[in-house]
Each structure stands twice: as structure tokens, then as C-alpha cells.
Amino acid sequence: MYKYKYLHIYLPVFFILWVGLFIDSKLIASHFVNSQYLTNILVFLVFAWIYLKVSVKIKKLMLYGLILAVLGEVLFALVLGMYTYRLDNLPLYVPLGHSMIYAAVFYIAKEPIFKKNKNLIINILFVLMLFYSTAWLVFANDVFGFICMLVIVYLFRRKAHTKLFFLIMFFIIVYLELIGTHYQNWYWPEIWFDKISFIPSANPPSGISVFYFGFDVGCLYIYKILNKQKWKRLRNLQKIKRDKI
């Protein structure tokens, strides 16, 4: 019988994503104009809870993630218009949510059941990812999402050791995007950036979690710059682990 050691870290993330997005939905906002403020407060409280429970390293990565999330959201949502939020703004809960998801995936992957059955879980999730994106392509003409998924597959060939982390990330982002678009917290245009007509997109695109590769690289790069000694020890430990496999 496996004991779930980190349930108290990642379970609140799944809960607040659903509850928070429901509170900020068009349905609730039609009755309570300031519903987004309540979502911001609730997400901040969950962020604070998770921040207090994670390791020092993940605390730092969560803070670096906040900076990258704000920059990324301003660029992709407000400047480039790749997607649009309900109030045409950048809700406070969004960058907080990105960092919480990042921490949640890290601790899900650390669970004993995932570590013991790593290869089996990777194989199952990989097949499900291919099936999901292909179905989205066939039934929703989601060329953009399918291209993103193919980029993920390519990155897996280059960074095979990241498969478990990013496959878990893929399906958490699927969960997030399906809820967010269903409640109309945000929407994706029918073509990429609402400008590139030959790349149609679903709402949401299936493989959009590919952008978390960039998020991860950015967080780790900042960590490397600001924590050079710890980063060197971390890379040495990772090399030793890979050599043992």
C-alpha cells in the first residue's frame, strides 16, 4: 500500500483551480461584478500554503516562476493576443497559478508510486497525450495544439529525463484549460494569434503545455545564476543518478 506523501501540496492546487475559475466565471460575474477579487484572494491563500510546505529550492523556483509568469502573460496575452482573459486584463491569480502548478507537478512526480512505476506511467501518459491531441486535431481542427504536441515529442527526444515531469504537466494543463475555457475565464481565437489563418486552433489548443518547457528552463536558469554552488551540486547529483540507470 503506497502512502501519498505530498497530497497536501498538490491536492489544493487541483481544488483551487476548479473553485477559483468557477468563481471568476462569466456565470458568477453576471451576479457578482467583483468575483475576480475573491478568486485572487483564494488563490493567494493557497499559494501561501503551498509555499510554506515546499522545500527551500522549490520556494525559490516558485518566486522566480512568478516573475516569468508575469512577463510571459504580458507578452502572450496582452501584447500578442494569443489568448484573451474575460476582462481583457491579467488577473492576479494567473501568475500565482502558474507557480503553484509548477510546484504541484514536481511533488506529484516525487510520489513513491510514480517513482516506482515511472516507465509504466510514462508509457501510459505518452499514449494518452498522442490520443488526446490527435482527437482534438480530428474533431476540433486543432492544428496549433497538435503542432505544440509534436514539439513536446521532439523535446522528449532531446531531454528524455524530463518525460515524467512534463507528461504530468501536460494533463494538469489540459485540466486547467478545459475548466478555464468552459467557464469562459479566457478564450483562444480560432486561428493562431487571431492572425495566422493557416494554423487553426481549438479553444483550448491541446498541446499548449509546451510553453511550460520554456517556463521550466527560465526558472532553472534564474536559479542557476543566483545559486551557483547549489546548482553545481544539483547537477552533479543528477549526473550520478543518470549514470546509475
N, C-alpha and C positions, 0 to 999 in steps of 0.2 A: 504494500500500500504506500503510494507516494504522498509525501507531505508537501503541500504548496507553500513554500517559504515566503514568497513575495506577493501573495494575493492582496495584502493590504496596500501595496503600492500601485499595482496596475488595475485592480478591480474598480477603484474610484474613478479612474480615467474613463473606462467604458461607461460607467454610470453618468458621469457629469457631461460627457459628450452628448448623450441622448437627452438628458434632462435640460442641460443648458441650451442646446439647439432648439428644443421644443419651446422653451420659454421665449426665445428670440424669434420664433417662427412668425410668419405673416398672420396666422390664425390668432395667436395670443396678442400680437402687436395691434391687431384691429380692435382689441378690447382694452389693452393697457399700453399706452403710447411709449412709455419708458421701460418696456420689458427688457431691452438690451442691457440696461444698467444692472438689473438683477442678475442676468447671466454673467456679466463681467465680475460682479461680486462673488458669485458662487464659484466660478472658475478660479478666481484668485485664491479663494479659501482652499480649494482642492490643490492648487499649485503649491501653496504654502505647506499643506500637509505632506505632500509628496517630497517637497524639498527638504523637510525636516527628517524624512525617513531614509533618504538615499545616502550613498557614500559621498565622501568629500569630492572625489573625481566627478561623479555624476552631478553633484551640486554645481560645480564649475561649468560642466558641459551644458547644463540647463540654462545657466545665466548667459553663456556665450550664444546658446541657441535663441534666446530672446532677442539679442542684437541682430542675429542673422535673419530671424523670422520677420522682424520689423522691416529690415532692408528689403528682403525678398518680397514681402507683401506689398510694400510701397511700389516696387518696381513692376511686379507682375499684375497686381490688381489695379492700382491707382494710375500708373503711368502707361503700361502696355495694354491694359484691359483684357487680359487673358481670361479673367472671370470677374464677376461683379457682385458685391455684397448688397444685401437688401436695402440698406440706407445709403448706398454709394460711398461708404466710408470704410475705415479699417477698424473693426470692433476690437476693443482691448483684449477680449478673451481669445482672439485668434493666435497671436504670438505666444501667449501663455499655453494655449492648447498644443501648439507645435512642440514646445519643450516638454510638456507632460507626456505626449505620445512617444517622444524620443526616449524618455526615461522608462516608460512602461514597456516598450519593446525590449530594451536592454534587460529588464528584470524578468520578463517572460522567457527570454532566451536562456536565462540563468537557472530556471527551474529544473530540478533534478530530472523530471520526466522528459523534458526537452533535451537535456544534455545526454541522457542515457539512450534516447531513441532519435538522436539527431538526424542520422541519414534517412531513416524511415519518414520522419516528419518533413524533411526537405523534399523528398521524392513526392510525397502526397501533396504538399503545398505547391510544388512546382507544376504538377499536372493540373491542379485546380486553377492555378494562375493562367495557364495556357487555355484551359477550357473557358474560364470566365471572360478573358479578353477576346477570344475568338467568338464567343456567343454575342458579346457586346458589338463586335465588328459586324457580324452577320445580321443581327436583329435591330441594331441601333445605328448602323453605318458609322461606327466609331473608329474611323481611320486614325485619328490623332491618338486615342487611347491605345490602339493596337501598336502603333509605332513606338509609343513610350514603353510598352511591354517588351517589344523586341530589343530596345535599348537596354532594358533590365537584363534580358537574357545575355546580351553581349557583355555587359559589365560582369555578370556572373562568371563568364569565361576568363575574364581578366583578374577578378577578385573572388575566387571560389570560396574563400574562408568567410565571406560576408553573406552567403546564401541564406542561412537560417535567420539572421537578423532582418534582412530585407524582405524575405518572404513573409515573415510575421508582420513587418511594416506594411507590405502590400495589402494584406487583408484588413489591417486596422484602418488604413486609409480608405479602403472600399467601404467599410462600416461607416466611417466618418462622412465620406462623400455622399453615400446613399441617404443618410439621415439629413445632412445639410441641404441637399438639393430637394429632397422630399418636402421638408418644412419650408423651403424657399428662403433659407438664410443667405444663399448665394446661388448663382446660376452660371453655367458655361455656355457661351454662344454656340451656334450651330456650325460655325467654321472657326478654325484656329485664329485666335486674336480678333475674331469678328472681321477679319480682313483677307485671310488666305483661303480662297474659295475651294481650292483643290484638296484641302485637308479638312474634311468634315469631322465634327466632334459630337459625341453624345453628351448628355448632361446628367451625370458626370462622365468624363473620359475614364476608361478602365484602368490604365496604367500610370496614372498621374503620380503615383508614389515614387516614380523615378527621380523626381526632384529632391527626394529625401537623401539620395546619394550625395548630391551637392551640399545639402544641409549637414550631413554627417562629415563630409570632407572639410567643410568650413569650420565646424565645431572643433574637430580634431586638430585642424591647423592652428586655430587660436590657442588651443590647449598646449600644443607643441611649442609655440612661441613664448607663452607665458610660464610654462612649467617644463623647462628644458631637461632638467635632471630626472624628473619623474617620467617624462616622455621616453627618455633613453632607457630607463629601467623597464618601462612597459613594453617597448619594442623588443628588448632582449628576452623578456619572459614570453612574449608571443612567438618569437623565433624558436625558443626552446620547445614550446608546446607543439609547434608545427613540425619540428624535426622528429619529435617522438611519434607522430602519427604515421 
